[in-house]
Amino acid sequence: MEEVASFCSRVGLLFDIQGKYMEAEPLYERSQAIQEKVLGLEHPDVASSLNNRVELLRAQVTAN
């Protein structure tokens, strides 16, 4: 499952870089949900996923 989370995060990042925020958001959400379930809430990778989502929201606000 960690591979799926990593894949979702990477594809989300590609969309994010392209400014396709609506496409990136569900992938980041899925990655975070998988990591929380597999690794637990206190794992650093979960924090990284949360940071990706925060940065995405920041980019959306800036773009609008």
C-alpha atoms as one frame of an Amber mdcrd trajectory, in Angstrom:
protein
   0.000   0.000   0.000   2.887   2.368   0.610   3.731   2.123  -3.098   0.203
   3.221  -3.990   0.480   6.177  -1.623   3.821   7.150  -3.138   2.437   6.850
  -6.668  -0.587   9.012  -5.825   1.669  11.616  -4.263   3.983  11.728  -7.284
   1.166  11.989  -9.810  -0.440  14.640  -7.621   2.825  16.556  -7.644   2.937
  16.430 -11.449  -0.558  17.900 -11.639   0.350  20.444  -8.972   3.409  21.620
 -10.913   1.251  21.990 -14.031  -1.234  24.119 -12.118  -3.915  21.406 -12.350
  -4.891  21.751  -8.726  -8.303  20.100  -8.977  -6.656  16.957 -10.356  -3.882
  17.007  -7.751  -6.089  17.373  -4.684  -7.793  13.937  -4.656  -4.457  12.230
  -5.262  -2.843  14.006  -2.330  -5.878  13.151  -0.192  -5.681   9.471  -1.137
  -1.944   9.362  -0.485  -2.422  10.878   2.952  -5.306   8.553   3.840  -3.306
   5.472   2.870  -0.253   6.628   4.785  -2.300   7.392   7.902  -3.817   3.922
   7.789  -0.563   2.061   7.068   2.008   4.151   8.950   0.023   5.876  11.688
  -0.624   9.546  12.327   2.770  10.242  13.906   4.901   9.045  10.973   7.006
  11.700   9.158   5.678  10.614   5.749   2.164  11.490   6.901   3.388  14.960
   7.861   4.948  15.292   4.414   1.640  14.356   2.768  -0.183  16.902   4.884
   2.372  19.520   3.877   1.754  18.715   0.197  -1.942  19.377   0.710  -1.261
  22.649   2.536   1.041  23.834  -0.241  -1.584  22.881  -2.813  -4.199  24.972
  -1.012  -1.745  27.851  -0.801  -1.101  27.616  -4.555  -4.846  27.573  -5.244
  -5.377  30.725  -3.192  -2.464  32.463  -4.895  -3.718  31.464  -8.351  -7.144
  32.930  -7.648
